Amino acid sequence: MRRTIFEEMKERWPSAVIARTEIEKFTGGALSEKYLSNLDSLGRGPSGRFYMGRRVMYPIDSLLSWLEGRSKKI
């Protein structure tokens, strides 16, 4: 069975959550922290975000589901 790129991303990330400040690292530069912040303010970002201290965090499953929904194969 072949894994998707999203399954590989989840497997390689060391935590169940991702800080918005780490989104560029997590996506290989495909998304920036500022862009994701802008989408969140428009209500178009990943669901389930929460604060941990002053940082905005995303559950990895929610973020990956959102990324998969926004991607298309070319």
C-alpha positions in Angstrom: 0.0 0.0 0.0 1.4 3.4 -1.0 1.4 6.2 1.5 0.3 9.7 0.6 2.6 12.7 1.0 0.3 13.8 3.9 0.8 10.5 5.7 4.5 10.9 5.3 4.3 14.5 6.6 2.5 13.3 9.7 4.9 10.4 10.3 7.9 12.7 10.2 6.6 15.4 12.5 7.5 14.8 16.1 4.3 16.0 17.7 0.5 15.8 17.6 0.3 19.6 17.2 2.0 22.2 15.0 2.7 25.8 15.9 1.7 28.3 13.3 5.3 29.6 13.5 6.5 26.2 12.2 4.2 25.9 9.2 6.9 26.8 6.7 9.1 24.1 8.0 6.3 21.6 8.1 5.1 22.3 4.5 8.6 22.7 3.0 8.0 26.3 2.4 4.6 25.9 0.6 2.8 28.0 3.2 4.0 30.9 5.3 3.0 31.8 8.8 1.6 35.1 7.6 -0.5 33.6 4.9 -2.0 31.1 7.3 -2.7 33.8 9.8 -4.5 35.8 7.1 -6.6 32.7 6.1 -7.4 32.2 9.8 -8.6 35.8 10.1 -10.9 35.2 7.1 -12.3 32.0 8.6 -10.7 29.9 5.9 -7.9 28.3 7.8 -7.7 24.9 9.4 -10.3 24.0 12.0 -9.4 23.2 15.6 -6.7 25.9 16.2 -6.0 26.8 19.7 -3.6 28.9 21.8 -0.9 27.3 23.9 0.5 30.3 25.7 0.9 32.9 23.0 1.3 30.5 20.2 -1.4 29.5 17.8 -1.4 25.7 17.4 -3.1 23.2 15.1 -3.9 19.6 15.7 -1.9 17.7 13.0 -4.8 15.7 11.7 -6.9 18.8 11.3 -4.1 20.6 9.5 -3.4 17.7 7.2 -7.0 17.3 6.3 -7.2 21.0 5.5 -4.0 20.8 3.4 -5.3 17.8 1.5 -8.6 19.5 0.8 -6.7 22.5 -0.7 -4.3 20.5 -2.8 -4.8 19.2 -6.3 -2.8 16.8 -8.5 -1.4 18.2 -11.7 
